[in-house]
Amino acid sequence: MNQQPNLLLFGAVLGTTLLLIDLYVLGHWTAFARRRHLNRWWYRVPWAIGAVMFITLVTMLLRRHFFRMDGFDVSLLGFVSLWYLPKFGIAAVLLLRDAARGVGAMWTRLRRTTPAGPTMVSDSPPVEPAASVEPSRRAFLGTAAWSISAVPFVMVGRGMWSTLYDFQTRRVELTLDRLPRALDGLRIAQISDVHAGSFPDHRPFEEVRRIIDAEQADLVVITGDFVNQRPGELSMISRELEKLRAPYGVMACLGNHDHYNTPEEHRQLKSALRSMGVDLLVNTNRRIGVEGSSILIAGTDNTGFRQSFARIDRALEGVGHQEPVVLLAHDPTFWDREIVGRHEVDLMLAGHTHGGQFGVQLLGFEWSPAQHVYKQWAGLYTKGQQRLYVNRGIGTVGPPMRIGIPPEITVFTLRSAPFDKGLA
């Protein structure tokens, strides 16, 4: 489907919001610099940079509207993000400070208009007003506030140049009650949300391919969102995707972004992926057999927000009695919507959320804004004998950055139940 009108409206709202925030922060910075009697270049240069960044932002949004984003635009997006994103944190602090000042001013006016009580006469000498120390105190607080404002720039910068391509391998061992003994130890490597157009060149995906090769998985699966919009983005990963190999192949499903194009471009995308050796499971399945035992790998097209392309009955067609099933489905909301308690799927592998691309992971504690949008946003979830794993993705959407949520390669080792339940 063509998303141009929506993208244009989104771009207009985004551009206006960023411009207003920039004007607000730069206005405060200019006032601070003048109060400190700093050289005028201390505020003229930021204004000049802001003008260049806004022009760059508008140009980039127009290029995106007409589906012409390439590696150059991705690099520009990185620089624009480094300029604008920290301003959200700075603006929030400034707003709180302005609000506190407003409340303080109102309180002062109220006190001045309140009638004074009886005056007490004292023999004590008059106390000098404290106003003389206020300017220096305000100057110190102002300097401290602007010093602290550098923290968001450091966080965003680190998220762009350090965490962005710091691919983390997560190893997960899962026991599936219906897994036959012959398939005990089967290893599956999962990546998701490639978003090839978000890479500046082929090197990030080359690193992903090398990591997967070193894991020596039996099967590699990719759970959707190969591109942002256009099939031409695959040129960023095509060479390395063709090199990606495993004994049972490379299987994949489609994501929501793989539909953000015309019908002809969608056909081109699927054809290109298959020509690169990807076994694309669009509402269908494949069977892996070992010593007379088997496991079904099924894949659905995407179903999620404003998309309903999945046909789960077709994807599970031909599944054998008591045969374990691993389902590739891009959007984790599909698990509660269609799988749990409805279909005998032992393990569903998904992506889509990117882990929010921003969050905190510390000593077992995890938080991200994504968890307030998605019930299952990252990692492993279990309901009865059914399991869902949500991969945090390797690419990005929007700002090319990850803060606290590094890109993920997941390697599963499947285990059969410890007691023989009569399954072959």
C-alpha positions, -999 to 999 in steps of 0.1 A, spaced: 0 0 0 12 35 -7 18 55 25 28 89 9 -1 111 23 4 97 58 42 102 56 37 138 44 14 147 73 37 130 98 67 148 84 49 182 87 39 175 123 74 162 132 92 191 115 70 217 132 75 201 166 112 199 163 114 235 151 94 248 181 115 228 205 147 241 189 135 277 190 126 273 227 159 258 237 180 282 216 161 312 230 169 301 265 206 295 256 208 330 240 194 346 271 218 327 293 248 336 272 239 373 272 234 373 310 269 358 313 283 384 289 297 357 266 309 365 232 280 368 208 294 338 187 284 315 216 248 319 206 251 329 169 268 297 159 241 274 175 215 295 157 233 290 124 236 253 130 199 251 139 190 267 106 212 243 86 198 213 105 162 224 99 168 228 62 184 194 61 155 179 80 129 193 56 150 181 26 153 147 41 116 144 49 107 154 13 131 128 -1 115 102 22 80 113 11 90 105 -25 107 72 -15 142 82 -24 160 76 9 195 60 5 226 55 25 234 93 23 200 101 38 207 76 67 239 95 75 221 128 74 194 114 97 221 105 122 235 141 123 200 156 125 191 132 153 222 142 172 211 178 171 173 174 178 168 144 200 187 157 231 166 189 229 136 169 242 154 163 275 167 198 277 133 214 269 117 192 296 141 206 322 137 242 310 99 238 311 100 225 346 123 254 356 100 280 339 69 264 355 87 266 389 95 303 383 60 310 373 46 294 404 71 313 425 62 346 409 25 340 415 32 331 451 52 363 456 24 384 441 -1 367 464 20 375 494 24 411 484 -14 415 481 -21 398 514 -28 423 542 1 423 568 -6 413 604 3 433 635 39 447 634 62 435 661 87 460 674 122 445 681 153 459 695 174 437 672 194 454 644 180 452 609 190 422 589 205 429 554 183 414 527 195 382 510 188 396 475 225 405 471 235 368 470 206 358 447 224 368 414 254 346 421 232 317 431 211 320 400 243 322 379 256 290 395 223 272 390 221 284 354 257 272 347 250 238 363 218 234 344 234 240 310 263 217 320 239 189 328 222 195 295 252 180 278 242 146 292 215 140 265 240 148 238 264 122 252 236 96 255 224 101 219 259 102 206 268 69 223 235 54 210 245 63 175 281 53 174 285 27 200 253 7 208 239 10 173 259 -18 158 270 -35 190 253 -68 180 246 -89 211 241 -127 210 215 -140 234 215 -178 239 182 -193 250 176 -229 259 140 -240 256 123 -272 265 94 -282 242 72 -309 256 64 -323 221 99 -321 207 111 -356 197 143 -370 211 159 -371 177 156 -333 175 169 -326 209 196 -300 207 183 -284 175 198 -249 172 179 -220 156 194 -185 151 169 -157 148 174 -121 136 146 -96 130 138 -61 117 167 -58 94 155 -25 79 182 -27 53 177 10 43 188 20 78 223 7 72 249 31 57 266 3 38 271 -35 38 294 -37 68 268 -39 97 251 -69 81 284 -85 73 291 -85 110 257 -101 117 264 -128 91 298 -135 107 283 -138 141 256 -162 129 282 -183 110 303 -187 142 272 -200 161 269 -229 136 231 -230 139 211 -257 122 185 -232 110 185 -194 105 152 -175 107 144 -139 99 112 -126 113 103 -97 89 109 -61 81 137 -66 56 133 -31 43 119 2 54 99 6 22 115 -1 -12 130 -33 -25 161 -14 -36 172 -11 0 182 -48 -2 214 -38 -20 228 -29 15 226 -66 26 223 -87 -6 259 -98 -8 260 -110 28 224 -124 27 234 -147 -1 264 -159 20 241 -167 50 239 -205 52 227 -232 76 221 -270 72 183 -265 71 185 -232 53 174 -197 59 136 -192 64 117 -160 69 84 -143 72 73 -108 61 68 -77 84 47 -46 82 74 -25 65 77 -51 37 42 -40 27 49 -2 27 52 -1 -11 33 -7 -43 20 -41 -53 47 -43 -80 75 -34 -55 61 -59 -31 64 -87 -57 99 -75 -65 109 -76 -29 97 -112 -25 113 -123 -57 146 -107 -47 147 -124 -13 140 -158 -28 168 -152 -54 192 -146 -25 184 -180 -10 158 -170 16 129 -195 19 101 -170 23 72 -185 42 41 -165 33 13 -184 50 30 -217 44 53 -242 62 83 -264 59 91 -297 77 125 -306 92 129 -344 95 155 -363 115 155 -401 119 118 -404 113 109 -375 136 100 -340 125 93 -304 135 71 -280 115 85 -245 107 55 -223 97 54 -187 87 26 -162 83 24 -129 64 20 -99 87 -11 -91 108 -10 -61 131 -19 -25 131 -39 -18 99 -26 -50 83 -43 -84 81 -23 -106 57 -18 -136 80 -37 -169 72 -28 -191 101 -49 -221 90 -30 -221 57 3 -217 75 -4 -247 97 -19 -269 69 -7 -305 71 7 -304 106 9 -339 120 -6 -352 152 16 -342 182 41 -326 158 59 -296 174 54 -263 156 77 -232 155 58 -202 140 75 -172 124 52 -142 128 65 -106 128 41 -89 151 40 -102 188 4 -91 192 -5 -120 169 3 -144 197 -26 -133 220 -48 -125 190 -46 -158 171 -23 -183 188 -27 -188 225 -54 -214 233 -64 -215 196 -36 -233 177 -11 -258 188 20 -237 183 48 -246 207 70 -216 200 63 -184 181 92 -162 171 85 -125 165 101 -90 163 86 -57 154 91 -38 186 129 -32 183 128 -33 221 118 3 218 154 12 207 156 31 240 156 17 275 174 5 305 189 -30 311 206 -33 344 212 -63 368 182 -82 354 159 -51 353 146 -40 320 125 -10 310 116 6 277 87 28 265 79 -1 242 64 -21 272 37 6 276 27 -1 239 32 -38 236 22 -64 262 50 -86 249 79 -63 239 112 -82 243 124 -116 254 106 -147 264 69 -151 274 51 -183 284 14 -193 287 9 -229 296 30 -250 271 31 -222 245 61 -198 243 67 -165 225 101 -149 220 103 -113 208 136 -104 192 149 -68 197 159 -65 160 192 -56 143 181 -25 124 164 8 133 134 29 123 135 66 126 166 79 143 196 56 136 203 51 173 199 26 202 202 37 238 204 9 263 188 -16 239 215 -31 217 207 -50 185 201 -87 191 209 -121 175 192 -149 193 204 -185 193 179 -211 206 188 -246 216 156 -267 216 154 -295 242 129 -324 244 110 -330 276 131 -348 303 106 -377 305 96 -397 275 59 -391 269 56 -416 242 66 -392 214 88 -405 187 
